[in-house]
Amino acid sequence: MITSTDLTALPLTKKERMVLDQLLAANGETVTRATIAATTNIRERDPASYSNPQDVLISRLRKKLRDAGTALTITTVRCQGYRLRAKAGAA
């Protein structure tokens, strides 16, 4: 099992770290969008904007995990939230 201490070298913002810690603690279970929004204090959607801040946060976190060469990937569980998984073929 990978813990947040294994990923301390990743240059993450405070909110990215909070989300990653939530996903790690969930042990492969889905973390709801509402839980992430409440923890990070992100509103679900700003009506004046076409961008969803939570989607942007997850996208940046996915990129940082990928660029760092970790064996982790964040998958979207449609209409529910996100799940952290080991990439296929990773030990």
N, C-alpha and C positions, 0 to 999 in steps of 0.2 A: 504494500500500500504506500502510495506517495503522500507525503504530508506537506504542509505549507513551508516547513523548515527546509525541505529539499529544494524549494523553489525560491529561496531568499535572494538569489543573485538576479532574478528577473527585475527589470526596472519598471515596477508597477506603481500606478497612482494609488492613493488611499482607497478609492472606491473599487478599483480593479482588484486590489488585495482583499477587500471585504467580500467581493463576489467569489473570488477564487477560494477563499477560506470556507464560504458557504457550500460551494460545490464539492470541495474535498470532504467536508463534514457529512455531506449527504450520502457518501459511499456509493455513488452510482445511481442513486435515486434522483428523481426530478425535483429541482428547486423551482418553485412557482415564480412567475413574474411578479406577483404581489409581494412575495417574501423579499425578493431582490429589491424591489422599489421601496419597500418599507425600511430595509436595512441601509440602503444607500441614500435614502431621502430623495429619490428621483420620481418625478411625476410621470405617470404612464405615457401621456401624449400631450404635448402643448398644441392646442388648436391653431395657434398662429404659425406653427412650424410644420414642415413636411417631414421632419426628422424625428425619430423617437429616440430620446437620449439613452434609454436602456439598450436598444438595439445597437447604438453606436458604441456604448461601453462594452458589450459582449463582443462586437466585431473587433475592437482594438485588443481585447484580451485574447481572443482567438489568434490574432496575428502575432502577438508577442509570444504566445506559447509555441506557435509554429516556427517563428523565426529563431527561437531559442533551441529548437530541435528536441523539445520534450516529447514524450510518448503519450501526451494528453491531447484530447480534442474536446471541444464543447459542442454538443449536439442540441438542436432545437427539438423540443417536444411540442408539436403544434397545439396551440390554444392552451398550453399549460405552463411551460417554462423551459428550463435548460438542464442538461445532464452532462457530467464530466465522465469521459471514458478514456480508456487506453486505446490508442490507435490499433487497428487490425495488424496482427503480426508482431506487436510489441510484447515483450516478456513481462 
